[in-house]
Amino acid sequence: MKYFLLFIFFVCFTTNAVAQRPFPGSGDREISVQRDTAQKPPISAYKIISVNGDTTYVDTSLTIQKDYRFNYLRRDNFEFLPFANVGQTYNRLAHYFKGEELIPELGARARHFNFMEAENINYYEVPTPLTELYFKTVPEQGQNLDAFFTTNTSPRINLSIAYKGLRSLGNYQNSLTSTGNFRTTLSYATLNNRYRMKTHFVSQDLLNRENGGLNAQALQQFVNKEEEFEDRSLLEVKFENAENVLFGKRFYLNHEFDLLPREQNRITLHHVTDFSDKKYVFRQDAAFPLYGETFSNSNLNDEVKLRHINNRVAVSFQNPILGRLAGKAGHSYYNYGYNSVIVIGDQPVPNRLLGHNYSAGAEYSNAFGPLAFYGDLMVNMLGDFSGYFLTGGVNYRINAANYLNVEVNSNERAPNFNFLLYQSDYLNYNWRNDFSNQSSRVLSANLISPQLVNVEASLNQVDNYTFFGRMAEEGTKPMQYEGTLNYMSIKAQREIQYGKFSLDNTVMYQKVTEGGGVFNVPELVTRNTLYFSDHWFQRALFVQTGVTLKYFTPYQMDGYDPVLAEFFVQNEVELGGYPVVDLFFNGRVRQTRIFFKLEHLNSLITGNNNFSAPDYPYRDFLIRFGLVWNFFL
C-alpha cells in the first residue's frame, strides 16, 4: 500500500511540475495552451526499450492478441492452465528448456509466474508524460490494478514508476490471493551519448492462502456436479490454516561507456550488477497429517532466503564489416539457507549454501544483408558450481513482413537450490542432495509469416532431468532421471480474414519420445477464435466481439504441493480433455480499450467438474470486465 500511495503522489506532483519540450527532430515549436491547436507527437515517439536495447513503441490499438494478453500476467497464457482464483498458480501445458543461467535459482517456481525478473523490466523514452491504467475484476471481493507512469525530464533522462496490485477472495475456502509488484526505473545518457545507463528497483510480495485442494468427500460432490455445491464455498477443503508468500527486492544497474566512440571502430566498456534478495515462507497454524510427522504440531513456519549478487563486465569492439565482438567476465555471490541446523535421527541437515562463482565468456554478432548471426558463451571457471551456456543462431529477413530464426542452445548447471537443500517443520520435507548438473540441448526454429503461417518448433534433450515426485508415505521428494529426456513441440498460428469476420487459430502438438514417466504434457493444445470487427458511431467506437474455444487432450497433469510451492509429477490420474468457451465483447474509444468477457460459458450448460491439477478444480463460469487506458499529457 505504501508503494501505491507513493505512486499516486509521484504522478500528481510530476504531472503538475514537469513541462517538456519536444525532442530534437520533432520540431522546436512552442506548445500552444489550446489543446485543439497543439500538435501531438506521433505514437512512434513513445518508445519502450528492453534491457537488451530492443525498441518498440506504445500501441493503443485493439487486436485479438490484446484480448489474449488481458489477464493477470498481462501476457498470452495459451500454454498455461489457471487455478480457480486469480493470482493463484498455473499448471503448464508446455515447457521450454532454453537456459542461460550458471548457478541455481531459489525454487518455489509455482510462485514465480508473476514475479518480475530483470529481463521483464522495460525502460522508456517519451516526448510527453505517459500514464497507463489497467483494471480487471476478480472472482470475489477484490480487484486487479496495474498503474504505470513515465516521463522524460529531458531528452536524456527518463523516469518511470508503477505498481501492480491484486486482492481476490476466491470462490473456494481459504484461497485468498494478495500480491503487489512495485517497480521504478531510470535511464540516462550523456549529451554526446558516450555514457548510457539503465537502472531499476523492484519490490514484490506474492501471497496465496493455501487449502491443499478438495478433500475426498468434496471431490466426489464436485465430480458428480451435485447442485447444492454449486456454491463452491460449501465444498470442504483439506485445511484452512496455511499460506505461502514469496518476497523479493532487486537493485539492477546496466551501464556502458564508449572508450573509443568512433563509428568505424567503437570500443565500449560494459558493466551490469544485479543485487537480489528473495525469501519464501510457508506458514500453517496446525499440521496436516497426510504430509507426515512434524517437529511441532502448531505454528509451523518454514522460511528460506537467498541473496544473489551478480556482477558482469565486458569490453566490446564493433566494426561495420567485422561485426561486434565482446569478451566478458562475471562474479556471483550466493547465500541460500535457513537459520538453524536440523538433526533427524543421527543425520544432520545443514542450513546454508554459500559461496562465490567466477565465469568468463564471449559474444559475437554480425549481419550480411538479410542474414544476421549471433553467439553467446559463458563458462563457470572457479567456484562450487560448474556449468556453462552456449547460444548461437541466425536470423533471415525474407522481406519486410516475413522473418526466420534458427537457434541452438546448450546449458548445464546445478538444479535449483530447493532440490539441493530444504528444511521444513514437516520431517519428510528435509533433505540435502548432491545431484548431478542438469544438461539441456535445444534446437528451435521460429517463422513469422502473417500471410502464410507463424510457426514455433523445438527439439529438446535433457540429461539428469531434475523434478519433484510424490511418494505415498514419504510425501513430495526431489528426484533425478538417469536417462535422457527427449521432447519435441511445434506450434502454428494463422489468422484468416473475410470481410469483417476473422478466424484466429493456434495449434500446438507435443511428443515425449523418452522420459514420459517423469515428464507429462498434453499431446494437443488448440485455441480457435471467431470474431467480428467493425467501427460504430461514425468511427468513434471500434468493436471486436466473438467466441474463443480452447481445448487440450487428457494427460497425467502435474500435482501441486503448497508446502514447497512446486508442481510434482504424478502418473495415477489422467485429467483434462475438456473445452473452455469464452464469449467476449471488446471496444476501443480513442486510447481506451474496454474488455467484457463471459469466461467458461459452456459450463452453464454442461456444468463444471474439471481440474487444473489433481484435487484443484478448474475455474467456474465468470463475468469479467476491465480496461486499459493510456493518457498522453
C-alpha positions as CSV (number, residue, x, y, z in Angstrom):
1,M,0.0,0.0,0.0
2,K,2.8,2.4,0.8
3,Y,4.2,2.0,-2.7
4,F,0.8,2.7,-4.2
5,L,0.4,5.9,-2.2
6,L,4.0,6.9,-3.3
7,F,2.9,6.2,-6.9
8,I,-0.2,8.5,-6.6
9,F,1.9,11.3,-5.1
10,F,4.5,11.0,-7.8
11,V,2.0,11.1,-10.6
12,C,0.2,14.2,-9.2
13,F,3.4,16.0,-8.5
14,T,5.1,15.3,-11.8
15,T,2.1,16.0,-13.9
16,N,1.9,19.5,-12.4
17,A,5.6,20.2,-12.1
18,V,7.1,18.8,-15.3
19,A,6.9,20.8,-18.6
20,Q,8.6,19.2,-21.5
21,R,9.8,20.4,-24.9
22,P,9.6,18.2,-27.9
23,F,12.6,16.0,-28.7
24,P,15.0,17.3,-31.3
25,G,13.8,16.1,-34.6
26,S,10.2,16.7,-33.9
27,G,10.4,20.4,-34.5
28,D,11.4,23.1,-31.9
29,R,8.0,24.6,-31.7
30,E,6.3,26.4,-28.9
31,I,3.5,24.3,-27.4
32,S,0.2,26.1,-27.5
33,V,-2.0,26.3,-24.4
34,Q,-5.0,25.4,-26.6
35,R,-5.3,21.7,-26.9
36,D,-7.2,21.8,-30.2
37,T,-4.4,23.6,-31.9
38,A,-1.4,21.8,-30.3
39,Q,0.4,19.3,-32.5
40,K,0.7,16.0,-30.8
41,P,3.9,13.9,-31.1
42,P,3.5,10.7,-33.2
43,I,2.7,7.5,-31.3
44,S,6.1,6.1,-32.5
45,A,7.8,8.7,-30.4
46,Y,6.7,6.9,-27.2
47,K,9.4,4.2,-27.1
48,I,9.6,1.1,-25.0
49,I,13.2,-0.3,-24.6
50,S,14.1,-3.7,-23.3
51,V,17.1,-4.3,-21.2
52,N,18.9,-5.7,-24.3
53,G,18.1,-2.5,-26.3
54,D,15.3,-3.8,-28.4
55,T,12.9,-1.0,-29.1
56,T,9.1,-0.9,-29.8
57,Y,6.5,1.8,-29.1
58,V,3.3,2.2,-27.3
59,D,0.4,0.5,-29.1
60,T,-3.1,1.7,-28.3
61,S,-4.8,-0.4,-31.0
62,L,-7.3,-3.2,-30.2
63,T,-6.4,-6.6,-31.6
64,I,-7.3,-10.2,-30.8
65,Q,-3.7,-10.5,-29.3
66,K,-4.6,-7.7,-26.9
67,D,-7.6,-9.8,-25.7
68,Y,-5.3,-12.8,-25.1
69,R,-3.0,-10.7,-23.0
70,F,-5.7,-9.0,-21.0
71,N,-5.1,-11.1,-17.8
72,Y,-3.3,-11.1,-14.5
73,L,0.0,-12.0,-16.1
74,R,-0.5,-9.5,-19.0
75,R,0.9,-11.9,-21.5
76,D,-0.7,-14.7,-23.7
77,N,-1.4,-17.6,-21.4
78,F,-2.1,-20.1,-24.2
79,E,0.3,-22.6,-22.6
80,F,-0.9,-22.1,-19.0
81,L,-3.8,-23.6,-17.2
82,P,-5.1,-21.3,-14.4
83,F,-6.3,-22.3,-11.0
84,A,-9.7,-21.2,-9.7
85,N,-8.7,-17.9,-8.2
86,V,-6.9,-15.0,-10.0
87,G,-3.3,-14.8,-8.6
88,Q,-3.0,-18.4,-7.8
89,T,-0.5,-20.6,-9.8
90,Y,-0.8,-22.1,-13.2
91,N,-0.2,-25.7,-14.4
92,R,2.0,-25.8,-17.5
93,L,0.7,-27.2,-20.8
94,A,4.2,-26.8,-22.4
95,H,7.8,-26.4,-21.2
96,Y,10.8,-24.6,-22.5
97,F,14.4,-25.8,-21.7
98,K,16.4,-23.0,-23.2
99,G,18.7,-21.7,-20.4
100,E,21.4,-19.1,-19.9
101,E,21.8,-19.4,-16.1
102,L,25.1,-20.5,-14.5
103,I,24.1,-21.1,-10.8
104,P,20.8,-22.4,-9.2
105,E,17.7,-20.3,-8.6
106,L,15.7,-20.2,-5.4
107,G,12.9,-22.6,-6.2
108,A,9.2,-22.2,-5.3
109,R,8.6,-21.9,-9.0
110,A,4.8,-22.1,-8.7
111,R,5.0,-18.6,-7.1
112,H,7.1,-17.1,-9.9
113,F,4.6,-16.7,-12.7
114,N,4.0,-13.1,-11.7
115,F,7.5,-12.5,-10.3
116,M,9.2,-9.8,-12.4
117,E,12.7,-10.7,-13.2
118,A,15.3,-8.2,-14.6
119,E,14.5,-9.1,-18.2
120,N,10.8,-8.3,-17.6
121,I,11.5,-4.7,-16.8
122,N,11.3,-2.2,-19.6
123,Y,12.7,1.4,-20.0
124,Y,11.1,4.3,-21.8
125,E,11.7,7.4,-23.9
126,V,8.6,9.7,-24.2
127,P,8.1,13.2,-25.6
128,T,5.3,13.9,-23.1
129,P,4.3,12.2,-19.8
130,L,2.6,8.9,-20.3
131,T,0.2,7.0,-18.0
132,E,-1.3,3.6,-18.4
133,L,-4.0,2.2,-16.1
134,Y,-5.0,-1.5,-16.2
135,F,-8.1,-2.7,-14.3
136,K,-9.9,-6.0,-14.3
137,T,-12.5,-7.6,-12.0
138,V,-11.8,-10.8,-10.0
139,P,-14.0,-13.7,-9.0
140,E,-14.9,-12.4,-5.5
141,Q,-14.3,-9.4,-3.3
142,G,-11.3,-7.6,-4.8
143,Q,-9.8,-6.1,-7.9
144,N,-6.7,-6.2,-10.1
145,L,-4.9,-2.9,-10.9
146,D,-1.7,-2.1,-12.7
147,A,-0.9,1.7,-12.7
148,F,2.1,3.0,-14.6
149,F,3.6,6.5,-15.2
150,T,6.7,7.6,-17.1
151,T,8.2,11.0,-18.1
152,N,11.3,12.4,-19.6
153,T,12.6,15.3,-17.6
154,S,14.9,16.0,-20.6
155,P,15.5,14.1,-23.8
156,R,18.4,12.3,-22.0
157,I,16.7,11.3,-18.7
158,N,13.6,9.2,-18.3
159,L,11.9,8.1,-15.0
160,S,9.1,5.6,-14.6
161,I,7.1,4.3,-11.6
162,A,4.5,1.5,-11.5
163,Y,2.5,-0.6,-9.1
164,K,0.6,-3.8,-9.8
165,G,-1.7,-5.0,-7.1
166,L,-4.2,-7.8,-6.7
167,R,-6.6,-8.9,-4.0
168,S,-9.2,-11.6,-4.6
169,L,-11.1,-13.7,-2.0
170,G,-11.9,-16.5,-4.4
171,N,-14.9,-18.9,-4.5
172,Y,-13.3,-21.7,-2.5
173,Q,-12.5,-21.8,1.2
174,N,-9.1,-20.3,2.1
175,S,-8.0,-19.4,-1.4
176,L,-7.4,-15.6,-1.0
177,T,-4.7,-14.1,-3.1
178,S,-2.9,-10.7,-2.3
179,T,0.0,-9.6,-4.4
180,G,2.0,-6.5,-5.1
181,N,4.7,-5.6,-7.6
182,F,6.3,-2.2,-7.2
183,R,8.9,-1.1,-9.8
184,T,10.7,2.1,-10.7
185,T,13.2,2.7,-13.5
186,L,15.7,5.4,-14.5
187,S,17.5,5.7,-17.9
188,Y,20.1,8.3,-18.7
189,A,22.6,9.2,-21.5
190,T,25.1,12.0,-21.6
191,L,24.8,14.8,-24.1
192,N,27.2,13.2,-26.5
193,N,25.7,9.7,-25.9
194,R,29.1,8.4,-24.8
195,Y,27.8,7.1,-21.5
196,R,24.4,5.3,-21.2
197,M,22.7,3.8,-18.2
198,K,19.6,1.8,-17.3
199,T,18.7,1.0,-13.7
200,H,15.7,-0.2,-11.7
201,F,14.4,-1.1,-8.3
202,V,11.7,-3.7,-7.8
203,S,9.9,-4.8,-4.6
204,Q,7.5,-7.7,-4.7
205,D,5.3,-9.7,-2.3
206,L,3.1,-12.5,-3.6
207,L,0.8,-14.2,-1.0
208,N,-1.5,-17.1,-1.5
209,R,-3.6,-18.7,1.2
210,E,-3.5,-22.5,0.7
211,N,-6.1,-25.2,1.3
212,G,-4.5,-28.3,-0.2
213,G,-7.3,-28.8,-2.7
214,L,-10.7,-30.6,-2.1
215,N,-10.9,-33.4,0.4
216,A,-12.1,-36.9,-0.6
217,Q,-15.8,-36.2,0.0
218,A,-15.8,-32.8,-1.7
219,L,-14.1,-34.3,-4.7
220,Q,-17.0,-36.7,-5.2
221,Q,-19.5,-33.9,-4.8
222,F,-17.6,-31.8,-7.3
223,V,-17.1,-34.6,-9.9
224,N,-20.8,-35.6,-9.6
225,K,-21.9,-32.0,-10.2
226,E,-24.2,-32.0,-7.1
227,E,-26.4,-28.9,-7.4
228,E,-26.2,-27.9,-3.7
229,F,-22.5,-27.5,-4.1
230,E,-22.6,-25.0,-7.0
231,D,-21.9,-22.6,-4.2
232,R,-18.2,-23.5,-4.1
233,S,-17.7,-22.2,-0.5
234,L,-19.7,-25.2,0.7
235,L,-17.1,-27.7,-0.6
236,E,-14.8,-28.8,2.1
237,V,-11.0,-28.5,1.6
238,K,-8.1,-30.3,3.2
239,F,-7.2,-27.5,5.5
240,E,-7.9,-23.8,6.0
241,N,-4.9,-22.6,8.0
242,A,-2.0,-22.2,5.6
243,E,-0.4,-19.7,3.4
244,N,2.8,-19.2,1.4
245,V,4.5,-16.0,0.4
246,L,7.3,-15.1,-2.0
247,F,9.1,-11.8,-1.2
248,G,11.7,-10.2,-3.5
249,K,13.7,-7.0,-3.8
250,R,16.2,-6.2,-6.5
251,F,18.5,-3.3,-7.5
252,Y,19.7,-3.6,-11.1
253,L,22.2,-1.4,-13.0
254,N,23.3,-1.8,-16.6
255,H,25.6,0.9,-18.0
256,E,28.2,1.3,-20.6
257,F,30.9,3.8,-21.7
258,D,32.4,4.3,-25.2
259,L,36.2,4.2,-24.7
260,L,36.6,4.9,-28.4
261,P,33.3,6.5,-29.7
262,R,34.2,6.1,-33.3
263,E,31.6,5.0,-35.8
264,Q,34.0,2.6,-37.6
265,N,35.9,1.0,-34.7
266,R,34.0,1.5,-31.5
267,I,35.3,0.1,-28.2
268,T,32.8,0.1,-25.3
269,L,33.2,-0.9,-21.7
270,H,30.0,-2.6,-20.2
271,H,29.1,-3.3,-16.6
272,V,26.0,-5.0,-15.2
273,T,25.2,-5.5,-11.5
274,D,22.2,-7.4,-10.1
275,F,21.6,-7.3,-6.3
276,S,18.7,-9.6,-5.4
277,D,17.1,-10.7,-2.2
278,K,14.4,-13.4,-2.2
279,K,12.5,-15.0,0.7
280,Y,10.0,-17.8,0.6
281,V,7.7,-18.6,3.6
282,F,5.2,-21.3,4.3
283,R,3.1,-20.9,7.4
284,Q,0.5,-23.2,8.9
285,D,-1.4,-22.9,12.2
286,A,-1.7,-26.7,12.7
287,A,-0.1,-29.7,11.0
288,F,-1.8,-31.6,8.2
289,P,-1.4,-35.4,8.9
290,L,-1.1,-36.5,5.3
291,Y,2.2,-34.5,4.9
292,G,3.7,-36.7,7.7
293,E,5.1,-36.1,11.1
294,T,6.3,-32.7,12.3
295,F,8.7,-31.2,14.8
296,S,5.7,-29.1,16.2
297,N,2.0,-29.7,15.8
298,S,1.2,-26.0,15.7
299,N,2.5,-22.7,14.3
300,L,4.6,-24.3,11.5
301,N,6.9,-21.8,9.9
302,D,9.3,-22.7,7.0
303,E,11.4,-19.7,5.9
304,V,14.3,-19.7,3.4
305,K,16.3,-16.8,2.0
306,L,18.5,-16.3,-1.0
307,R,20.9,-13.3,-1.6
308,H,22.4,-13.3,-5.0
309,I,24.8,-10.6,-6.1
310,N,25.9,-10.9,-9.8
311,N,28.4,-8.6,-11.5
312,R,29.5,-8.8,-15.1
313,V,32.0,-6.7,-17.0
314,A,32.7,-6.8,-20.7
315,V,34.7,-5.0,-23.4
316,S,33.3,-4.9,-26.9
317,F,34.7,-4.0,-30.3
318,Q,32.3,-3.0,-33.1
319,N,33.1,-2.6,-36.8
320,P,30.6,-2.3,-39.7
321,I,32.4,-5.2,-41.6
322,L,33.8,-7.4,-38.8
323,G,30.7,-7.1,-36.6
324,R,30.6,-6.9,-32.8
325,L,32.9,-9.0,-30.6
326,A,32.9,-8.9,-26.8
327,G,34.9,-10.6,-24.1
328,K,33.3,-10.7,-20.7
329,A,33.8,-11.9,-17.1
330,G,31.4,-12.4,-14.2
331,H,31.3,-12.9,-10.5
332,S,28.4,-14.3,-8.5
333,Y,28.0,-14.3,-4.7
334,Y,25.2,-16.5,-3.4
335,N,23.9,-17.1,0.2
336,Y,21.0,-19.5,0.4
337,G,19.7,-21.1,3.6
338,Y,18.0,-21.2,6.9
339,N,18.7,-20.0,10.5
340,S,19.3,-23.4,12.1
341,V,20.7,-26.9,11.6
342,I,18.2,-29.7,11.8
343,V,19.0,-33.2,13.1
344,I,16.7,-36.1,12.1
345,G,17.7,-39.2,13.9
346,D,21.5,-39.1,13.6
347,Q,21.5,-37.3,10.3
348,P,22.1,-33.5,10.4
349,V,20.5,-31.4,7.6
350,P,22.8,-28.4,7.1
351,N,21.4,-24.9,6.9
352,R,23.3,-23.0,4.3
353,L,24.8,-23.0,0.9
354,L,27.2,-20.0,0.5
355,G,30.0,-19.2,-1.9
356,H,31.4,-17.4,-4.9
357,N,31.5,-18.3,-8.6
358,Y,33.7,-16.8,-11.3
359,S,32.9,-17.0,-15.0
360,A,34.2,-15.9,-18.4
361,G,32.8,-15.8,-21.9
362,A,32.4,-14.1,-25.2
363,E,29.7,-12.7,-27.6
364,Y,29.7,-12.2,-31.3
365,S,27.2,-10.8,-33.8
366,N,27.3,-9.7,-37.4
367,A,25.0,-9.1,-40.3
368,F,25.3,-9.6,-44.1
369,G,22.4,-8.2,-45.9
370,P,19.2,-10.0,-44.8
371,L,21.3,-12.5,-42.7
372,A,22.3,-11.9,-39.1
373,F,24.4,-14.2,-36.9
374,Y,24.9,-14.1,-33.2
375,G,26.5,-16.2,-30.5
376,D,26.9,-16.1,-26.7
377,L,29.1,-18.3,-24.5
378,M,29.7,-18.2,-20.7
379,V,31.5,-20.8,-18.6
380,N,32.0,-21.1,-14.8
381,M,35.7,-21.1,-14.3
382,L,36.1,-21.2,-10.5
383,G,33.7,-21.8,-7.6
384,D,31.4,-24.5,-6.1
385,F,29.2,-24.8,-9.1
386,S,30.3,-25.9,-12.6
387,G,28.3,-25.1,-15.7
388,Y,28.1,-23.2,-18.9
389,F,25.7,-22.0,-21.6
390,L,26.1,-21.6,-25.3
391,T,23.6,-19.9,-27.6
392,G,24.0,-19.4,-31.3
393,G,21.6,-18.5,-34.1
394,V,20.9,-17.0,-37.4
395,N,18.1,-14.6,-38.4
396,Y,17.0,-14.3,-42.0
397,R,14.8,-11.4,-43.0
398,I,12.9,-12.7,-46.0
399,N,11.1,-9.4,-46.6
400,A,9.5,-6.7,-44.5
401,A,6.7,-9.0,-43.3
402,N,8.5,-12.4,-43.1
403,Y,11.2,-13.5,-40.8
404,L,13.0,-16.8,-39.9
405,N,15.2,-17.5,-36.9
406,V,17.0,-20.8,-36.2
407,E,18.8,-21.2,-32.9
408,V,20.7,-23.8,-30.8
409,N,21.2,-23.6,-27.1
410,S,23.1,-25.8,-24.7
411,N,23.1,-25.2,-20.9
412,E,24.5,-27.1,-18.0
413,R,24.0,-26.1,-14.4
414,A,23.1,-27.4,-10.9
415,P,19.4,-27.9,-10.1
416,N,17.6,-25.2,-8.2
417,F,18.6,-24.7,-4.5
418,N,15.5,-26.3,-3.1
419,F,16.4,-29.5,-4.8
420,L,19.8,-29.4,-3.1
421,L,18.8,-28.3,0.4
422,Y,15.5,-27.9,2.1
423,Q,14.3,-27.6,5.7
424,S,10.7,-27.7,7.0
425,D,8.7,-28.4,10.2
426,Y,7.4,-31.4,8.3
427,L,10.0,-34.2,8.7
428,N,9.5,-35.5,5.2
429,Y,10.5,-32.2,3.7
430,N,14.1,-32.1,4.9
431,W,17.0,-33.1,2.6
432,R,20.5,-32.4,1.4
433,N,21.2,-33.8,-2.0
434,D,24.3,-33.9,-4.2
435,F,22.6,-34.1,-7.6
436,S,24.5,-34.1,-10.9
437,N,24.2,-31.0,-13.1
438,Q,21.1,-30.9,-15.4
439,S,22.2,-30.6,-19.0
440,S,19.9,-29.4,-21.8
441,R,20.3,-29.1,-25.6
442,V,17.6,-27.2,-27.6
443,L,17.3,-26.7,-31.3
444,S,14.5,-24.2,-32.2
445,A,13.1,-22.5,-35.2
446,N,10.7,-19.6,-35.4
447,L,9.0,-18.5,-38.6
448,I,7.0,-15.2,-38.7
449,S,4.8,-15.0,-41.8
450,P,1.4,-13.5,-41.1
451,Q,0.1,-14.1,-44.6
452,L,1.2,-17.8,-44.5
453,V,1.6,-19.2,-41.0
454,N,3.6,-18.4,-37.8
455,V,5.5,-21.4,-36.6
456,E,7.5,-22.2,-33.4
457,A,9.2,-25.6,-33.2
458,S,11.8,-27.1,-30.8
459,L,13.6,-30.3,-30.2
460,N,14.7,-30.7,-26.6
461,Q,17.2,-33.2,-25.0
462,V,17.8,-33.1,-21.2
463,D,20.2,-35.3,-19.2
464,N,19.8,-35.6,-15.5
465,Y,16.4,-34.1,-15.6
466,T,15.5,-33.0,-12.0
467,F,11.9,-32.9,-10.8
468,F,9.7,-33.4,-7.8
469,G,7.8,-36.7,-7.4
470,R,5.2,-37.8,-4.9
471,M,5.8,-40.9,-2.8
472,A,2.8,-42.4,-0.9
473,E,4.3,-42.4,2.6
474,E,7.2,-40.0,2.2
475,G,5.5,-37.0,0.6
476,T,7.0,-34.9,-2.2
477,K,10.6,-35.6,-2.9
478,P,13.3,-34.2,-5.3
479,M,14.4,-36.8,-7.9
480,Q,16.7,-37.0,-10.8
481,Y,16.1,-39.0,-14.0
482,E,19.1,-41.1,-15.0
483,G,18.1,-41.4,-18.7
484,T,17.8,-38.7,-21.4
485,L,14.5,-36.8,-21.7
486,N,13.5,-36.3,-25.4
487,Y,10.7,-33.8,-26.0
488,M,9.5,-32.0,-29.2
489,S,6.9,-29.4,-29.7
490,I,5.5,-27.4,-32.7
491,K,3.1,-24.6,-32.5
492,A,1.4,-22.9,-35.5
493,Q,-0.8,-19.8,-35.6
494,R,-2.8,-18.4,-38.6
495,E,-5.5,-15.8,-38.8
496,I,-7.9,-15.9,-41.7
497,Q,-10.0,-12.8,-42.5
498,Y,-13.1,-12.5,-44.6
499,G,-14.7,-9.0,-44.7
500,K,-15.4,-8.0,-41.1
501,F,-15.0,-11.6,-39.8
502,S,-11.8,-13.2,-38.6
503,L,-10.8,-16.7,-37.5
504,D,-7.6,-16.9,-35.4
505,N,-6.3,-20.5,-34.9
506,T,-3.4,-21.6,-32.7
507,V,-2.5,-25.3,-32.5
508,M,0.4,-27.0,-30.6
509,Y,1.5,-30.6,-31.0
510,Q,3.9,-32.2,-28.5
511,K,5.5,-35.5,-28.1
512,V,7.7,-37.1,-25.4
513,T,9.7,-39.9,-27.0
514,E,11.7,-40.8,-24.0
515,G,11.2,-40.0,-20.3
516,G,7.4,-39.9,-20.4
517,G,7.1,-41.3,-16.8
518,V,8.8,-38.2,-15.4
519,F,7.6,-35.6,-17.8
520,N,4.0,-35.3,-18.9
521,V,2.4,-32.8,-21.3
522,P,-0.8,-32.9,-23.4
523,E,-0.3,-34.1,-26.9
524,L,-2.5,-31.4,-28.5
525,V,-3.5,-27.9,-27.4
526,T,-5.7,-25.7,-29.5
527,R,-7.3,-22.3,-29.4
528,N,-9.7,-21.0,-32.0
529,T,-11.3,-17.6,-32.0
530,L,-14.1,-16.5,-34.4
531,Y,-14.8,-12.8,-34.1
532,F,-16.4,-9.8,-35.8
533,S,-14.7,-6.3,-36.1
534,D,-16.3,-3.0,-37.1
535,H,-16.4,0.7,-36.5
536,W,-19.6,2.1,-34.9
537,F,-21.0,5.6,-34.2
538,Q,-19.2,7.4,-37.0
539,R,-16.0,5.5,-36.3
540,A,-15.9,6.8,-32.7
541,L,-16.0,3.2,-31.4
542,F,-14.1,0.2,-32.7
543,V,-15.6,-3.1,-31.6
544,Q,-14.4,-6.7,-31.6
545,T,-16.8,-9.4,-30.5
546,G,-16.7,-13.2,-30.8
547,V,-16.1,-16.5,-29.2
548,T,-12.9,-18.4,-28.2
549,L,-12.7,-22.2,-27.8
550,K,-9.7,-23.7,-26.0
551,Y,-9.1,-27.4,-25.7
552,F,-6.3,-29.8,-24.7
553,T,-6.1,-33.6,-24.7
554,P,-6.2,-35.6,-21.5
555,Y,-2.9,-36.3,-19.8
556,Q,-1.4,-37.0,-16.4
557,M,-1.1,-33.4,-15.3
558,D,1.3,-32.4,-12.6
559,G,0.1,-32.1,-9.0
560,Y,0.6,-29.1,-6.8
561,D,2.4,-29.1,-3.4
562,P,1.6,-25.9,-1.3
563,V,4.4,-26.6,1.2
564,L,7.1,-26.2,-1.5
565,A,5.1,-24.1,-3.9
566,E,6.2,-26.6,-6.6
567,F,4.5,-28.9,-9.0
568,F,5.3,-32.6,-8.8
569,V,5.0,-35.5,-11.4
570,Q,2.1,-37.9,-10.9
571,N,1.2,-40.9,-13.1
572,E,-2.0,-42.1,-11.4
573,V,-4.8,-39.7,-12.5
574,E,-5.4,-38.5,-16.1
575,L,-7.2,-35.2,-16.3
576,G,-8.0,-32.6,-19.0
577,G,-9.8,-33.3,-22.2
578,Y,-12.4,-30.6,-21.7
579,P,-13.3,-27.5,-23.8
580,V,-13.4,-24.0,-22.4
581,V,-15.6,-21.5,-24.4
582,D,-15.4,-17.7,-23.7
583,L,-17.6,-15.1,-25.2
584,F,-16.2,-11.6,-25.4
585,F,-17.2,-8.0,-26.4
586,N,-14.3,-5.6,-26.6
587,G,-14.2,-1.9,-27.7
588,R,-11.8,0.9,-28.3
589,V,-12.6,4.6,-27.8
590,R,-9.6,6.8,-28.5
591,Q,-6.8,5.5,-26.3
592,T,-9.0,3.3,-24.1
593,R,-9.6,-0.4,-24.6
594,I,-12.6,-1.9,-22.8
595,F,-12.9,-5.7,-22.3
596,F,-16.0,-7.6,-21.4
597,K,-15.9,-11.4,-21.2
598,L,-18.1,-14.4,-20.2
599,E,-15.5,-17.0,-19.1
600,H,-16.1,-20.7,-19.3
601,L,-19.6,-20.0,-20.8
602,N,-20.2,-23.7,-21.7
603,S,-20.1,-24.7,-18.0
604,L,-23.5,-23.1,-17.7
605,I,-24.9,-25.9,-19.9
606,T,-22.6,-28.8,-19.1
607,G,-21.7,-28.0,-15.5
608,N,-18.1,-27.9,-14.3
609,N,-16.2,-30.9,-12.9
610,N,-12.9,-30.1,-14.5
611,F,-9.5,-29.7,-12.8
612,S,-6.4,-27.5,-13.1
613,A,-4.4,-30.1,-11.1
614,P,-5.3,-33.2,-9.1
615,D,-7.7,-32.1,-6.3
616,Y,-7.8,-28.5,-7.6
617,P,-10.9,-27.5,-9.5
618,Y,-10.8,-25.5,-12.7
619,R,-12.4,-22.1,-12.8
620,D,-16.2,-21.8,-13.0
621,F,-18.3,-19.5,-15.1
622,L,-17.3,-15.9,-14.5
623,I,-18.4,-12.5,-15.9
624,R,-15.3,-10.3,-16.1
625,F,-14.7,-6.8,-17.4
626,G,-12.0,-4.2,-17.3
627,L,-10.0,-1.7,-19.3
628,V,-6.6,-0.4,-20.3
629,W,-6.4,3.4,-20.5
630,N,-3.5,5.4,-21.8
631,F,-3.1,9.2,-21.0
632,F,-0.8,11.3,-23.2
633,L,-0.3,14.6,-21.4
